[in-house]
Amino acid sequence: MNMQLQSYIQGRWFAGEGEAQQLRDATTGQVIASASSTGIDFRATLRYAREVGGPALRKLTFHERAALLKQLAKKLGEFKEEFYALSYATGATKTDSWIDIDGGFGTLFAYASRGSRELPNSRVYVDGDVEMLSKTGTFVGQHICVPLEGAAVHINAFNFPVWGMLEKLSPTLLAGVPAIVKPATATSYLTELVVRRIVESGILPEGSLQLVCGSLGDLFDHLTCQDVVSFTGSASTAQKLRTHHSVVAHSVRFISETDSINSCVLAEDAKPGQPEFDLFVREVTREMTTKAGQKCTAIRKAIVPASYADAVAEALKASLGKVVVGDPRLENVRMGPLAALSQRREVLGRIAELRREAELITSEHIDLAGAEHDRGAFVPPALLYCREPRKAKALHHIEAFGPVCTVVPYESTEEAISFARMGEGSLVSSVFTADDALATELVLGLAPLHGRLLVVNRDCAKESTGHGSPLPMLVHGGPGRAGGGEEMGGIRGLMHYMQRTAIQGSPQTIAAVTGRWTRGAVQKDPGRHPFRKAFHELQIGDSLNSAEREVTLDDIEKFASLTGDTFYAHMDEAAAARNPLFGGRVAHGYFLISAAAGLFVDPPYGPVLANYGIDHLRFVKPVKPGDRIKVRLTCKSKSLRADKGYGEVAWDTEITNQNGEVVASYDVLTMVSEQPVS
């Protein structure tokens, strides 16, 4: 087959004009597709994202956008076998495709879940607590985050045509920003198929996703300060794009994730025969052969104690010798070809450079299963051994983006750290040790120059997700050569696509803007107990001010007897008197919380379904026998769980004494029925 790939721009599919780039099956060399973006009006493409996609997304709340991501993940799962079948052409084995395809779907699901659990059912994200800017509290500040009103330009690498798109797209769409996706041309046929299924589903608002198969032409000339570029690829290309005149002139946000020299450190305690030694060998083998080593996170330096470096080298050679290389469509094949013949030429050239400083200790020629050397982009697993790493330079600066790794012996933990840091900024490093002191030394030494660190021992190995697996809840990126950017990291990933703005004003104004009640804002009289109001009836600021209750010595002693909490401050007058904070017996803090609940609850069956927690609890002032307490309860924030029939309501709560002094403050968290309850 030879399909003409199309771009999806401005609401339609568009076949590029003129001569197209031919794309080949990585195993057979057969031409399977061609791609060109010539003829696309990139100014109009950006305008379409800004004027059609952006407004449609910004109309939705975080929860509504999260629901779209969940729908999309489910729908794409229906076409998984179709995606797998085409993925083989990229050189990916079934396991490789699972990482790319199912991993991409998993990222969509992860952001859908986090969006519904950690974000409000609102269009505004409130960042942090209110800042008091005046003596009496009539002037306050609050940081908020709102979506940028431009487009996110996603430039992705060839090695993960599905995950690479979806890991960027998930936080972008959840933030409320439309995306223009430009996959690496070599494997863009798989990305195009996935986007076709997305468009056909009709799940995403029109304009929220556009696809460019081919070059981006003059798109960068039309970027503004409201746009974002998220790039994955080579450091040299990133530097060129980062310094584009429009990016510089308009301070365009530029997120960069580039190649890096990643290390795996075998600590001195992990000797041959120890579980950590075997785990290390298994991990290095896996990272060299998964996706044929074409991962930005793959291990390039295996840093090992000099005293058993030879043992490591022999173990790795034996492990790699068992890896079957060939046509990825075959069940017994564990490693397929590189993505393209051009990539093979690049990798072989890099290996030649590394061999000036290191010895190649694996075979240059191996038998292939179901494939031919002269047709496919095959490179055998290449393990090198650098016997004089202190004199080496290429080792720390050249990345062969394939199944290539170098064994690097070290004399001390300090030297191991220095060898890993010579990459001048990496995405990830891993440490194999059962010694927590060594782990601490290595982590603190490596952290400044790494975006992620994995520490593996026998206790966590079984459930470890591995050295080369970026996870949606953790940041993916690194300093220096690794690009200086971050992707994912849970809700952190959204912040790249949002503007953080500081608002100053009265508490009431801040509450109106954020949809979250702030102390000092208006307390509303709901006309009835607020616990009698269904979710949609509740208003931010609805308040209850309770009657008083005197705290007695009998209360304190009964609570101590009931709970078993007989701490001296509650039960021993002489000892409590010695405490400079109390000067005598005081009530249990948790008794106060319980007594407060007795003051504000409304007992009969009603809209409040459950209390599911307390946040931000602080005991401010001790309460002594004879003190009188009362409670102020105010509806602080609301977040509807439309698919569950209830909403989550946070109640700002203060307990005060007879002098009006705050003795405790916290948020009560409740589930409230969406509809009135009779």
Protein Blocks (a to p, Z undefined) as FASTA:
>chain_A
ZZdddddeehiacddehjddddddfklopafbdcdfehiafklmmmmmmmmmmmmmmmpc
fklmmmmmmmmmmmmmmmmmmmmmmmmmnopafklmmmmmmmmmmmmmmmmmmmmmmpcc
dfbdcehjdddfbfnopaccdddddddfbdcdddddfklmmlmmmmmmmmmmmnopacdd
dddfklmmmmmmmmmmmmmnomacghiaccdeddekjmmmmgcfkbccdddddfklmmmm
mmpmklmmnopacdddddddddddddfklcghiaklmmmmmmmmmmmmggnhpafkbcfb
dcddfklmmmmmmmmmmmmmmpccddfkbmklmbdcdfbfklmmmmmmmmmmmmmmbccf
bdfbdcdehiafklmccdcddddddfblmlpmklmmpccdbddddddddfbfklmmmmmm
mnopafbdcdddfbfklmmmmmmmmmmmccbdcdddfklmmmpgbjklccfkbccddehj
nnopaeejijmlmmmmcccddddddfklmmmmnopacehiacddehiafklpcfklpcgh
iacddddddddfklmmmmmmmnopacfklmmmklmmmpmklopacddfklmmmmmmmmmp
cfbgcfblbdcbdehiacfbdcdehiacddddddfbdcddfknopacdddddddddfkop
afbdcdddddddfbdcZZ
